[in-house]
Amino acid sequence: MKKLFYLSITLLIALFLLAGCGPKAPAQEAGAPRTKITDLAGLEDFIRRLKGCGFRVKLDTNGTRPEVIARLLARGLLDYVAMDMKGPPEKDDLLTGTRADLEAVRESIALIKNSRVAYEFRTTVVPGLLREEDLLATGGLLAGARRFCLQQFRPGNTLLEAGFRDLPPYSGATLRAIAAKLWPFVDEVAVRA
């Protein structure tokens, strides 16, 4: 019987690392852990074995390695892709604390939009860092995409500065109003409040 859930690439990588499938090095980028896979062929083999067991595989990505996305898509190893969009490119340094290769991010957006797999782009809307015009600029960058999700910021024990722990999030009504303005850019806009 087919399993009806996706194995997130995060879980997949954890299993891959536990299985000892080649040398890997953890890295810290933009305040969140990121795993660099140096043995892409080993990862592909591992994904194939999981898919052979009936699992579907989801890739969560920041879009900075389009060559990996392209390779996994070309080999039919992904069933779903979720790409985090921190905000408009001109605010990338502020939002991530690092300088991303924006051409690589744009290439990843194009690869994902032109793929046959289900996908979404998503942005966590942090008050004080992102305003309506930032989200509209991000929507413009994603023009023609199938799905864009606005995710409600949840204060608390975050990876952000301590000042964000008590920051009240935008209201659901505010997010829905912004989402309504994004419809001209993408086929579907979702709000996760």
Secondary structure, 3 states (H helix, E strand, C coil): CCCCCEEEHHHHHHHHHHCCCCCEEEEEECCEEEEEECCHHHHHHHHHHHHHCCCEEEEEECCCCHHHHHHHHHCCCCCEEEEECCCCHHHHHHHHCCCCCHHHHHHHHHHHHCCCCEEEEEEEECCCCCCHHHHHHHHHHCCCCCEEEEEECCCCCCCCCHHHCCCCCCCHHHHHHHHHHHCCCCCEEEEEC
